[in-house]
């Protein structure tokens, strides 16, 4: 009995030990999407390292109160817009408080203070703050000393009753300001360094049906102004790329587009109706959307209103990561979605909750080199995510591809597939490397595995071109021979059918009955007359044609070209 009790105690202890890592291993799952929009599990590219509250960051007794934004600089310092406390908090690279920006003496020598700052941006020598409560941009040096303030811009392009509420800002290498105002519908506001208005860029396009266009002709001016559905939607956040390969491109996000419209645009990849866009300096939309679905966050979602999280993502921030990657956050689900420059989803993760790695109310995201920082608004904390070995391998593959080192890119992507065989972007990466190396035939295999019809078509074009250059003369001979054989066969069939129609014999051979089908094909009126009155047809011949039709339809379903039906190939 003692031995049995001892064994049971050991087994119970082992079960307890084994159960701890399973439940505590991760507060969320990482995944990508397949061609059908189903979530496919993947290894974690980022894992939660620590959750930093005010005490951990050494912030004063005011702590954090309703923080709205965070960003890093080239020295890895971190800046938080502590909106509820009307200040900016600067942290060092180790997340310890350095200084605060709250009160200052303005250009008129008067005591001034920030009011509900919602957004900020840091350049090599300045801190730009969206002082939303006072409808202005306030500029400080990197030590927090006041430089100047930029008041509401003036232009005839602003509507008469427009309200200026800057909530997000980005600054390019020439100190042009790109300002998002929460109540401005004409697009991103572009200002000079001194605050002079330049133009609007990237205004959301509005779709009006034909019936609405006709109806508006009968409306009064007042009625037209009340039609809010015809007004372009506003943006909610902005950032700008700083890497050398694509420096100066602008990412903007919005959560104001109708959810049904977004759902349709995700599959059609219509950039005009999607919640995240990439603009050039002129305001043209230039985002690449080469993945199965357009970058917009969640794809595998329910539309059941009784479910806690239903409908498309509510995108509220975007951040540029290493090697031309970029991430967006979904306020609705507290999730993070990361894409490469071509719009392929690399990984998605996150969830609401209180465990390490879960976020109560996600508000902002930024990168500190290869570390990801996420702001939890209601938790008043910053969650730090570190890149995993799988994430390092993934970024190494992307970096090799960006630097045109295709041989090494293939090696990296194959290593990625050893960790995640369901990762379609890895197959596409290998296919791209093989394509650029001139190995088009092998590239086709990898594109087929990932259902990438666009790149497959490009590779097949090269294979076809190479094949044609080798066998062009032979192909011409085959085509000419086929034409001659067909013409001769139809001539032979015509002679046989003519002879049978005049020989007066009632009994026809099976071959003659088959050839009669071609007569009916080319002379339907005569053929059906003979079929009815001359008794030319037969059941056995018709069954042959029915069988050939079945075979043709069967081949059509399974033998259709890859580009037309990649999932059946």
C-alpha positions in Angstrom: 0.0 0.0 0.0 2.9 2.4 0.9 4.5 1.7 -2.5 1.2 2.4 -4.3 0.7 5.7 -2.5 4.3 6.7 -3.2 3.8 6.0 -6.9 0.6 8.0 -7.0 2.2 10.9 -5.3 5.0 10.9 -7.8 2.6 10.8 -10.8 0.5 13.6 -9.3 3.7 15.7 -8.8 4.7 15.1 -12.4 1.3 16.1 -13.7 1.4 19.3 -11.7 4.9 20.1 -13.0 3.9 19.4 -16.6 0.7 21.5 -16.4 2.4 24.7 -15.4 4.3 25.5 -18.6 1.3 24.7 -20.8 -1.0 27.2 -19.1 1.6 29.9 -18.6 3.6 29.5 -21.8 1.8 32.3 -23.6 -1.2 34.6 -23.1 -1.9 34.6 -26.8 -1.3 32.6 -30.0 0.5 33.7 -33.1 -0.9 32.9 -36.6 -1.1 33.8 -40.2 -3.9 33.2 -42.9 -4.2 30.7 -45.7 -5.7 31.4 -49.1 -9.2 30.7 -47.8 -8.9 33.2 -44.9 -8.5 30.5 -42.2 -6.1 31.3 -39.3 -3.1 29.0 -39.4 -1.0 28.7 -36.2 2.7 29.8 -36.4 5.6 30.0 -33.9 5.8 33.2 -31.8 7.9 35.8 -33.6 7.7 38.0 -30.5 7.2 37.1 -26.9 6.3 39.3 -24.0 9.3 40.2 -21.9 8.0 42.6 -19.3 5.1 44.9 -18.5 6.3 48.3 -17.3 4.0 50.3 -15.0 4.8 53.7 -13.6 6.7 52.4 -10.6 8.9 50.2 -12.9 9.7 53.2 -15.1 10.5 55.4 -12.1 7.7 57.9 -13.0 6.8 60.4 -10.3 3.7 60.1 -8.0 1.3 61.2 -10.8 2.1 58.0 -12.6 0.5 57.4 -16.0 -3.0 58.6 -16.7 -4.8 57.7 -20.0 -1.6 57.6 -22.1 -2.3 58.2 -25.8 1.0 57.7 -27.8 4.6 56.5 -27.6 7.6 56.7 -29.9 11.3 56.1 -29.8 14.3 58.0 -31.2 17.5 56.8 -32.9 19.2 56.5 -29.5 16.4 54.1 -28.3 15.0 56.7 -25.9 11.2 56.3 -25.4 8.6 59.2 -25.2 5.1 58.8 -23.9 2.2 61.2 -24.4 0.7 61.1 -20.9 -2.5 62.8 -21.9 -4.4 62.5 -18.6 -1.6 64.3 -16.8 -1.1 66.8 -19.6 2.6 66.0 -20.2 5.2 64.2 -22.2 7.4 61.6 -20.3 10.9 60.9 -21.7 12.5 57.5 -20.8 16.0 56.3 -21.4 16.7 53.2 -23.4 16.3 51.1 -20.3 12.8 52.5 -19.7 13.7 54.8 -16.7 12.3 58.3 -16.5 14.6 61.1 -17.7 12.5 64.2 -17.7 9.0 65.5 -18.1 7.5 68.2 -20.4 4.5 69.8 -18.9 4.8 73.5 -18.3 7.0 76.0 -20.2 7.4 79.7 -21.0 6.1 80.4 -24.5 7.3 82.8 -27.2 5.5 85.7 -25.5 7.2 85.1 -22.2 4.0 83.8 -20.6 3.7 80.7 -18.5 2.1 78.0 -20.6 1.3 74.3 -20.3 0.3 71.3 -22.4 -3.3 70.3 -22.5 -4.3 66.7 -23.4 -1.4 65.9 -25.8 -2.5 63.1 -28.1 0.4 62.5 -30.4 4.1 63.2 -30.7 7.1 62.6 -33.1 10.8 62.8 -32.5 13.5 63.9 -35.0 17.2 64.1 -34.6 17.0 67.4 -32.7 13.4 68.1 -31.8 10.3 66.7 -30.1 7.0 67.6 -31.9 3.9 67.4 -29.7 0.3 67.5 -30.8 -1.2 69.7 -28.0 -4.7 68.7 -28.8 -6.5 70.5 -26.0 -5.1 73.8 -27.3 -5.3 73.0 -31.0 -1.6 73.5 -31.8 1.8 71.9 -32.3 4.4 72.6 -29.7 8.1 72.0 -30.5 10.8 71.3 -27.9 14.5 70.3 -28.2 15.6 66.8 -27.2 16.2 68.0 -23.6 12.6 69.2 -23.3 13.3 72.9 -23.7 10.6 75.0 -25.5 11.5 76.1 -29.0 8.2 77.4 -30.6 4.5 76.7 -31.1 2.7 76.3 -34.3 -0.9 77.5 -34.2 -3.8 76.5 -36.4 -2.9 76.8 -40.1 -4.9 79.2 -42.3 -6.0 78.5 -45.8 -9.1 79.0 -48.0 -9.1 75.2 -48.5 -10.3 74.7 -44.9 -14.1 74.6 -44.6 -15.8 77.6 -43.0 -16.9 75.8 -39.8 -13.9 73.4 -39.6 -12.3 72.6 -36.3 -8.6 71.9 -36.0 -7.7 69.1 -33.5 -4.2 67.7 -34.2 -3.9 64.2 -32.8 -1.0 62.7 -34.7 2.1 64.0 -36.5 5.0 62.8 -38.6 8.0 64.9 -39.8 10.2 64.1 -42.8 13.9 64.8 -43.4 13.1 68.3 -44.7 11.0 69.1 -41.6 7.8 69.1 -43.5 5.0 68.4 -41.0 2.2 65.8 -41.8 -0.6 66.4 -39.3 -3.7 64.4 -38.7 -6.6 66.4 -37.3 -9.4 64.3 -35.8 -12.1 66.6 -37.3 -10.5 67.3 -40.7 -11.9 65.3 -43.6 -9.8 66.7 -46.5 -6.9 64.4 -45.8 -3.5 64.8 -44.0 -2.5 68.4 -43.5 1.0 69.3 -44.8 2.7 72.2 -43.2 6.1 73.8 -43.5 8.5 73.9 -40.5 7.1 77.3 -39.6 3.5 76.2 -39.8 2.5 77.5 -43.2 -0.1 75.5 -44.9 1.1 73.6 -48.0 -1.7 71.3 -49.1 -3.9 68.3 -48.2 -2.8 64.8 -49.2 -4.4 61.4 -49.2 -8.0 62.4 -48.8 -10.3 59.3 -48.5 -12.2 58.7 -51.7 -16.0 58.6 -51.4 -18.2 56.2 -53.5 -21.6 57.5 -54.6 -24.1 55.3 -56.4 -25.7 56.3 -59.7 -29.1 56.7 -57.9 -27.6 58.9 -55.3 -26.0 61.1 -58.0 -29.5 61.6 -59.6 -31.2 62.2 -56.2 -28.6 64.9 -55.3 -29.6 66.9 -58.3 -33.0 67.4 -56.7 -31.7 68.3 -53.2 -31.3 71.7 -51.8 -27.8 72.9 -50.7 -28.8 72.4 -47.1 -29.9 68.8 -47.7 -26.6 68.0 -49.5 -24.6 69.3 -46.5 -26.5 67.0 -44.2 -25.6 63.9 -46.3 -22.6 62.9 -44.1 -22.2 59.6 -46.0 -20.8 61.6 -48.9 -18.1 63.2 -46.7 -14.6 61.7 -46.8 -13.6 60.0 -43.5 -10.8 61.3 -41.3 -7.5 59.6 -40.4 -6.6 58.7 -36.8 -2.8 58.1 -36.9 0.3 58.5 -39.0 4.0 57.6 -39.2 6.8 57.9 -41.8 9.4 55.4 -43.0 13.0 56.2 -42.1 14.9 53.2 -43.6 17.2 53.8 -46.5 15.3 51.5 -49.0 12.0 53.4 -49.0 12.6 56.5 -46.9 9.9 59.1 -46.6 6.8 57.0 -47.3 3.8 57.8 -45.2 1.6 55.3 -43.5 -1.9 56.5 -42.4 -4.7 54.7 -40.6 -8.4 55.3 -40.1 -11.2 53.5 -38.2 -14.1 55.6 -39.7 -14.8 53.6 -42.9 -18.0 51.5 -42.8 -17.2 47.9 -41.7 -19.1 46.4 -44.6 -17.2 48.5 -47.1 -13.9 47.4 -45.5 -14.9 43.7 -45.6 -15.4 43.9 -49.3 -12.2 45.9 -49.9 -10.1 43.3 -48.0 -10.8 40.7 -50.6 -10.9 43.0 -53.6 -7.8 44.9 -52.4 -9.4 48.2 -53.1 -7.0 50.6 -51.4 -9.5 53.5 -51.4 -11.7 51.7 -48.8 -9.1 50.1 -46.5 -8.1 51.2 -43.0 -4.4 51.6 -43.7 -2.7 53.2 -46.7 0.8 54.1 -47.7 1.3 57.5 -49.5 4.2 59.1 -51.2 5.0 62.8 -50.6 2.6 63.8 -53.3 -0.2 61.9 -51.5 -0.6 59.1 -54.1 -1.6 55.7 -52.6 1.3 53.3 -53.4 0.9 50.4 -51.0 1.7 46.9 -52.3 -1.0 44.4 -51.5 0.4 41.1 -52.8 -0.8 38.8 -50.0 -4.0 36.7 -50.2 -5.9 39.6 -48.5 -5.2 43.3 -48.2 -3.5 44.4 -45.0 -6.4 45.3 -42.7 -6.0 43.3 -39.6 -8.3 40.4 -38.8 -9.5 38.2 -41.7 -11.0 35.2 -39.9 -13.8 37.0 -38.0 -17.5 36.5 -37.2 -20.3 38.9 -38.1 -22.5 37.6 -35.3 -23.4 40.7 -33.2 -23.8 38.6 -30.1 -20.1 37.7 -30.2 -17.7 39.8 -28.1 -15.4 40.5 -31.0 -17.2 40.7 -34.4 -16.5 42.4 -37.6 -13.3 43.8 -39.1 -10.5 45.3 -37.1 -10.6 48.8 -35.8 -7.1 50.0 -36.8 -5.8 52.9 -34.7 -2.0 53.0 -35.1 0.8 51.9 -37.4 4.6 51.6 -36.8 7.5 50.9 -39.1 9.7 48.0 -38.1 13.1 46.7 -39.3 13.8 45.6 -42.8 10.8 47.4 -44.3 8.3 45.6 -42.2 5.4 47.4 -40.5 2.7 46.7 -37.9 -0.8 47.9 -37.2 -2.9 47.4 -34.1 -6.5 46.4 -33.7 -8.2 48.3 -30.8 -11.2 46.0 -30.9 -9.2 42.8 -30.1 -5.9 44.3 -28.8 -4.0 42.4 -31.5 -0.9 43.3 -33.5 -0.5 42.4 -37.3 2.9 42.7 -39.0 3.4 42.8 -42.7 6.4 42.9 -45.1 6.8 45.7 -47.7 4.8 43.7 -50.3 1.8 43.4 -48.0 2.2 39.7 -47.0 1.1 39.0 -43.4 4.2 37.7 -41.5 2.5 37.1 -38.2 -0.4 38.2 -36.0 -0.7 37.9 -32.2 -2.2 39.4 -29.0 -5.4 39.3 -27.0 -7.2 41.1 -24.3 -6.5 40.0 -20.7 -4.4 40.6 -17.7 -1.7 38.0 -18.2 1.8 39.1 -19.4 1.6 39.7 -23.1 -2.2 40.4 -23.1 -3.3 44.0 -23.3 -6.4 45.5 -21.7 -6.8 48.4 -24.1 -4.2 48.7 -26.8 -3.5 52.3 -27.8 -0.2 52.7 -29.6 2.8 50.7 -31.0 6.4 51.6 -31.8 9.7 49.8 -32.4 12.9 50.1 -30.4 15.3 48.5 -32.9 14.1 44.9 -33.0 12.1 45.2 -29.8 8.4 46.0 -29.9 6.7 48.4 -27.4 3.0 48.5 -27.0 1.0 51.0 -24.9 -1.8 49.7 -22.8 -4.2 52.7 -22.2 -6.4 51.4 -19.5 -3.6 49.3 -17.9 -1.4 52.5 -17.8 1.7 50.5 -18.8 4.0 49.7 -21.6 4.4 46.0 -22.7 7.8 45.1 -24.0 8.0 42.3 -26.6 11.3 40.7 -27.6 11.9 39.0 -30.8 12.2 35.2 -30.6 14.8 33.0 -32.5 12.0 32.3 -35.0 11.4 36.0 -35.4 15.2 36.6 -35.9 15.3 34.0 -38.6 12.3 35.5 -40.3 13.8 39.0 -40.3 17.1 37.6 -41.5 15.4 36.1 -44.5 13.6 39.3 -45.3 16.9 41.3 -44.9 18.7 38.9 -47.3 15.9 39.4 -49.8 16.0 43.2 -49.5 19.7 43.2 -50.0 19.4 41.0 -53.1 21.4 38.1 -51.6 19.2 35.5 -53.1 21.3 32.5 -52.3 21.3 33.3 -48.6 17.6 34.3 -48.7 16.8 30.8 -50.0 18.8 29.2 -47.1 17.0 31.4 -44.5 13.5 30.8 -45.9 14.1 27.1 -45.9 15.1 27.3 -42.3 11.9 29.3 -41.6 9.9 26.5 -43.2 11.5 24.0 -40.9 9.9 25.9 -38.0 6.6 26.7 -39.8 5.8 24.6 -42.8 2.4 26.4 -43.2 4.0 29.8 -43.8 3.1 30.8 -47.4 5.3 33.9 -47.4 8.4 31.6 -47.0 7.5 29.6 -50.1 6.9 32.9 -52.0 10.3 34.2 -50.7 12.1 31.1 -52.0 10.2 31.4 -55.3 11.2 35.1 -55.6 14.8 34.3 -54.9 14.8 31.5 -57.5 13.0 33.7 -60.0 15.6 36.5 -59.7 18.4 33.9 -60.0 16.9 32.7 -63.3 15.6 29.3 -62.1 12.1 29.9 -63.3 11.0 26.2 -63.4 11.8 25.6 -59.8 10.3 28.9 -58.8 7.0 27.7 -60.2 6.8 24.8 -57.7 7.2 27.2 -54.7 4.7 29.7 -56.1 2.2 26.8 -56.6 2.6 25.7 -53.0 1.8 29.2 -51.8 -1.0 29.7 -54.3 0.7 32.8 -55.6 -0.8 33.1 -59.1 0.7 36.5 -59.9 4.3 35.6 -59.4 3.6 32.1 -60.9 2.3 33.8 -64.1 5.5 35.9 -64.3 7.7 32.9 -63.8 5.7 30.8 -66.3 6.0 33.6 -68.9 9.8 33.2 -68.7 9.6 29.4 -68.9 7.3 29.7 -71.9 9.7 32.2 -73.5 12.6 29.9 -73.0 10.6 26.9 -74.3 9.5 28.8 -77.4 13.1 29.9 -78.2 14.1 26.2 -78.2 11.2 24.6 -80.0 9.7 27.4 -82.1 10.3 25.7 -85.5 9.1 22.3 -84.2 6.0 24.0 -82.8 5.2 25.5 -86.2 5.5 22.2 -87.9 3.2 20.5 -85.3 0.6 23.2 -85.7 0.7 23.0 -89.5 0.5 19.2 -89.4 -2.4 19.4 -87.0 -4.3 21.8 -89.2 -3.7 19.6 -92.3 -4.9 16.5 -90.4 -8.0 18.3 -89.2 -8.8 19.7 -92.6 -8.3 16.3 -94.2 -10.4 14.6 -91.6 -13.3 17.0 -92.1 -13.0 16.5 -95.9 -13.1 12.8 -95.4 -16.1 13.0 -93.1 -17.9 15.2 -95.6 -17.4 12.7 -98.4 -18.6 9.8 -96.3 -21.7 11.6 -95.1 -22.5 12.6 -98.7 -22.1 9.1 -99.9 -24.2 7.7 -97.1 -27.0 10.2 -97.8 -27.3 9.0 -101.4 -26.6 5.2 -101.3 -30.1 4.4 -100.1 -29.0 1.8 -97.5 -31.0 1.8 -94.3 -28.4 0.1 -92.2 -25.4 2.3 -91.4 -22.1 1.2 -89.9 -21.1 2.5 -86.4 -18.3 4.6 -88.0 -20.8 6.2 -90.4 -23.1 7.0 -87.5 -20.1 8.7 -85.6 -19.2 10.7 -88.7 -22.8 11.9 -89.0 -22.3 13.8 -85.8 -19.8 16.1 -87.6 -22.3 16.6 -90.4 -24.9 17.7 -87.8 -22.3 19.9 -86.1 -21.6 22.0 -89.3 -25.1 21.7 -90.9 -27.5 21.7 -88.0 -30.7 22.2 -90.1 -29.9 19.4 -92.6 -28.5 17.2 -89.8 -31.6 17.4 -87.6 -33.9 16.9 -90.7 -31.9 13.7 -91.6 -32.0 12.7 -87.9 -35.7 12.9 -87.8 -36.8 11.9 -91.3 -34.0 9.8 -92.7 -33.2 7.9 -89.5 -29.5 8.8 -89.7 -28.7 8.9 -86.0 -28.3 6.0 -83.5 -28.3 5.6 -79.8 -24.9 4.1 -79.6 -23.3 7.0 -81.5 -25.1 9.5 -79.3 -23.8 7.7 -76.2 -20.2 8.2 -77.6 -20.7 11.9 -77.9 -22.3 12.1 -74.4 -19.3 10.2 -73.0 -16.9 12.6 -74.7 -18.8 15.5 -73.3 -18.6 14.0 -69.7 -14.9 13.5 -70.2 -14.4 17.1 -71.4 -16.3 18.5 -68.4 -14.4 16.3 -66.0 -11.1 17.4 -67.5 -12.3 21.0 -67.3 -12.8 20.7 -63.5 -9.5 19.0 -62.8 -7.2 20.0 -65.6 -7.9 23.8 -65.7 -4.9 26.0 -65.7 -3.2 26.8 -62.4 -3.7 30.6 -62.7 -7.5 30.1 -63.2 -7.9 27.6 -60.3 -4.7 27.3 -58.0 -6.4 25.3 -55.3 -7.2 22.4 -57.6 -3.7 22.1 -59.0 
